[in-house]
Amino acid sequence: MEDTLKKYSLLNQLNVSRETFLDFEIFISMILEKNKEINLISKETAKNDIIRHRHVIDSAQIIDFVDLNNNTTSDLGTGGGFPGIIVSIMIKNMKKDTKLKLYEKSQRKSSFLREVSRKLNLDIEVIQKDIFETRELKTGTIMARAFKPLPLVLDLVYKNFTSYKNLIIFMGKSGNKILEETLKNWELDYEKKKSITNDDSFLLNIKQIKRKN
C-alpha cells in the first residue's frame, strides 16, 4: 500500500484518502482489461504508470473546482471515464452527496462505465446520448477533458444548459493562444490553475459565459 501511495504523491496537497487510491487502482485494472476490446485510451498510454499520471492524477486535480454542494455534476463526452469516474470515486470517499452525470454517445463505452459504477459503488448516471442534441440541461459543475475545442464547448454550454455553477476545461500546450482567440468572441469570468501533471497545461474554471455582440 505504501508503494501505491508514493505513486500518487502529486495529490498529497488534496488530502486524498487511502480508500480513494485503492479505488483508482481497481479502475486502472478495469481500463487495461477493457482496452484490449475497445479503444478507451491509446495503446501507447495503456500502461499502469502512464494511466496513473496522465489520466488519473490529471483528472483528480480538478476536485477543488467541483461544486460539492450541488446535487449533480456533469462530464461532457467522458469517454473512458476521465474525469467523471475519477471525480465520482473521490466524491464517494469524501462522503459527499453529488451524483455524476456522464454523457457518452458510444454504446460500448457507456456499458463499460456502468460496469465500473456497479463494481466501485459509485453514484453515477451514464447518459448515452449526443450531448449536442440534448437541451434544457441543469447541473452544478460541468467538466470537459479532451472533448471538443474551447469555443465549441462554450457554445454548447451557452445554448444547451439553462443553469450551471461553473465549467472546468482542461487546456493543453496551446491553451493560452486558444483562450486569447476565444476571448475575442466570448466574455468569460474565469480563473486559471496550473496543471500538476504537465508544465505546459492548465485548468480553466469558468463561472460565467456571455457571447459578445
C-alpha positions as CSV (number, residue, x, y, z in Angstrom):
1,M,0.0,0.0,0.0
2,E,2.8,2.4,0.8
3,D,4.3,1.9,-2.7
4,T,0.9,2.8,-4.1
5,L,0.6,5.9,-2.0
6,K,4.0,7.1,-3.3
7,K,2.8,6.8,-6.9
8,Y,0.1,9.4,-6.0
9,S,2.4,11.8,-4.2
10,L,1.3,14.6,-6.6
11,L,-2.1,14.5,-4.9
12,N,-0.8,14.9,-1.4
13,Q,-2.0,18.5,-1.2
14,L,-5.5,17.4,-2.0
15,N,-5.8,15.3,1.2
16,V,-7.0,12.2,-0.7
17,S,-7.9,9.1,1.3
18,R,-6.2,5.7,1.1
19,E,-9.6,4.2,0.0
20,T,-9.7,6.5,-2.9
21,F,-6.2,5.4,-4.1
22,L,-7.4,1.7,-3.9
23,D,-10.4,2.5,-6.0
24,F,-8.2,4.3,-8.5
25,E,-6.1,1.1,-8.8
26,I,-9.1,-1.1,-9.4
27,F,-10.3,1.4,-12.1
28,I,-6.9,1.3,-13.8
29,S,-7.1,-2.5,-13.9
30,M,-10.5,-2.4,-15.4
31,I,-9.3,0.2,-18.0
32,L,-6.4,-2.0,-19.0
33,E,-8.6,-5.1,-19.3
34,K,-11.3,-3.4,-21.3
35,N,-8.8,-1.6,-23.6
36,K,-8.0,-5.0,-25.1
37,E,-11.5,-5.0,-26.6
38,I,-12.3,-1.3,-27.2
39,N,-10.2,1.8,-27.5
40,L,-10.7,3.6,-24.2
41,I,-7.2,5.1,-24.2
42,S,-4.4,4.9,-26.8
43,K,-2.4,1.7,-26.8
44,E,0.8,3.7,-26.2
45,T,-0.6,5.0,-22.9
46,A,-2.1,1.7,-21.8
47,K,0.4,1.1,-19.0
48,N,-0.2,1.4,-15.3
49,D,2.2,4.3,-14.6
50,I,1.2,6.3,-17.6
51,I,-2.5,5.9,-16.9
52,R,-2.0,6.8,-13.3
53,H,-0.1,10.1,-14.2
54,R,-1.6,11.2,-17.5
55,H,-5.3,10.2,-16.8
56,V,-6.0,9.6,-13.1
57,I,-3.9,12.2,-11.4
58,D,-4.6,14.7,-14.2
59,S,-8.3,14.2,-13.7
60,A,-8.2,14.2,-9.9
61,Q,-6.6,17.6,-9.7
62,I,-9.9,19.4,-10.6
63,I,-11.6,18.3,-7.4
64,D,-11.0,21.8,-5.8
65,F,-13.1,23.4,-8.5
66,V,-16.0,21.0,-8.3
67,D,-19.1,22.4,-6.5
68,L,-19.7,19.7,-3.9
69,N,-22.7,21.5,-2.5
70,N,-24.7,20.8,-5.7
71,N,-26.6,17.5,-6.2
72,T,-25.2,16.9,-9.7
73,T,-22.0,17.3,-11.7
74,S,-21.9,16.6,-15.4
75,D,-19.0,15.3,-17.6
76,L,-19.3,16.0,-21.3
77,G,-18.1,13.3,-23.6
78,T,-16.5,11.3,-20.7
79,G,-15.0,8.5,-23.0
80,G,-13.3,6.0,-20.7
81,G,-14.4,7.9,-17.6
82,F,-11.9,10.8,-17.3
83,P,-12.5,12.9,-15.4
84,G,-16.0,11.7,-14.5
85,I,-15.2,8.3,-12.9
86,I,-12.2,9.7,-11.0
87,V,-14.2,12.6,-9.6
88,S,-17.0,10.2,-8.6
89,I,-14.6,8.0,-6.8
90,M,-13.3,11.0,-4.8
91,I,-16.7,12.3,-4.0
92,K,-17.8,8.8,-2.8
93,N,-14.8,8.6,-0.4
94,M,-15.4,12.2,0.8
95,K,-18.9,11.1,1.8
96,K,-20.5,13.8,-0.3
97,D,-24.0,13.6,-1.9
98,T,-23.3,14.5,-5.5
99,K,-24.4,12.4,-8.5
100,L,-22.2,12.4,-11.6
101,K,-23.9,12.5,-15.0
102,L,-21.6,11.1,-17.6
103,Y,-22.5,11.9,-21.2
104,E,-21.1,9.4,-23.7
105,K,-22.7,8.6,-27.0
106,S,-20.7,5.3,-27.6
107,Q,-22.8,2.3,-26.5
108,R,-19.7,0.2,-25.7
109,K,-18.1,2.9,-23.6
110,S,-21.3,3.6,-21.8
111,S,-21.7,-0.1,-21.0
112,F,-18.2,-0.1,-19.5
113,L,-18.9,3.0,-17.4
114,R,-21.9,1.3,-15.9
115,E,-19.9,-1.8,-15.1
116,V,-17.3,0.4,-13.3
117,S,-20.1,2.2,-11.5
118,R,-21.5,-1.1,-10.2
119,K,-18.1,-2.5,-9.2
120,L,-17.0,0.6,-7.3
121,N,-20.4,1.5,-6.0
122,L,-20.5,5.0,-7.5
123,D,-23.4,7.4,-7.7
124,I,-23.4,7.8,-11.4
125,E,-25.9,8.1,-14.2
126,V,-24.5,7.2,-17.6
127,I,-26.4,9.1,-20.4
128,Q,-25.8,7.5,-23.7
129,K,-26.8,10.5,-25.9
130,D,-25.1,13.0,-28.1
131,I,-24.8,16.0,-25.7
132,F,-25.1,18.4,-28.6
133,E,-28.7,17.2,-29.2
134,T,-29.7,17.4,-25.5
135,R,-31.4,20.6,-24.5
136,E,-32.7,22.4,-21.3
137,L,-30.0,20.9,-19.1
138,K,-29.4,21.8,-15.5
139,T,-26.4,20.8,-13.3
140,G,-23.9,22.1,-10.8
141,T,-20.3,21.8,-12.2
142,I,-19.7,20.9,-15.8
143,M,-16.4,19.2,-16.8
144,A,-14.8,18.7,-20.2
145,R,-11.5,17.0,-20.8
146,A,-10.1,16.0,-24.2
147,F,-13.7,16.6,-25.5
148,K,-14.0,19.4,-28.0
149,P,-12.2,22.7,-28.7
150,L,-12.9,25.5,-26.2
151,P,-15.2,27.6,-28.5
152,L,-17.4,24.6,-29.2
153,V,-17.7,23.7,-25.5
154,L,-18.6,27.3,-24.7
155,D,-21.3,27.3,-27.4
156,L,-22.7,24.0,-26.2
157,V,-22.9,25.1,-22.6
158,Y,-24.4,28.5,-23.6
159,K,-27.1,27.0,-25.8
160,N,-27.9,23.7,-24.1
161,F,-27.6,24.4,-20.3
162,T,-30.3,26.5,-18.7
163,S,-28.4,26.6,-15.4
164,Y,-25.0,25.5,-14.0
165,K,-22.5,26.6,-11.4
166,N,-19.2,26.5,-13.3
167,L,-17.4,24.9,-16.2
168,I,-14.0,23.3,-15.8
169,I,-11.9,22.7,-19.0
170,F,-8.5,21.1,-19.4
171,M,-6.3,23.3,-21.6
172,G,-3.1,21.9,-23.3
173,K,0.1,23.3,-24.7
174,S,-1.5,25.9,-27.0
175,G,-4.2,26.7,-24.3
176,N,-3.1,30.4,-23.8
177,K,-3.3,31.1,-27.5
178,I,-6.7,29.4,-27.8
179,L,-8.0,31.3,-24.8
180,E,-6.8,34.6,-26.3
181,E,-8.6,33.9,-29.6
182,T,-11.7,32.7,-27.8
183,L,-11.9,35.9,-25.7
184,K,-12.5,37.9,-28.9
185,N,-15.9,36.3,-29.2
186,W,-16.8,35.5,-25.6
187,E,-16.8,37.3,-22.3
188,L,-15.7,34.9,-19.6
189,D,-15.5,35.2,-15.8
190,Y,-12.7,32.7,-15.2
191,E,-9.6,31.6,-13.2
192,K,-6.6,29.6,-14.3
193,K,-4.8,26.9,-12.3
194,K,-1.5,25.4,-13.5
195,S,-1.6,21.7,-14.1
196,I,0.3,19.4,-11.7
197,T,0.9,16.8,-14.3
198,N,2.2,19.0,-17.2
199,D,4.1,22.3,-17.1
200,D,2.5,23.3,-20.4
201,S,-1.1,22.7,-19.4
202,F,-3.6,24.4,-17.1
203,L,-7.2,24.2,-15.9
204,L,-9.8,26.8,-16.7
205,N,-12.5,27.3,-14.2
206,I,-15.3,29.4,-15.8
207,K,-18.1,30.9,-13.8
208,Q,-20.0,32.9,-16.4
209,I,-20.2,32.8,-20.2
210,K,-21.5,35.6,-22.3
211,R,-21.3,35.9,-26.1
212,K,-20.0,39.2,-27.4
213,N,-22.2,41.0,-29.9
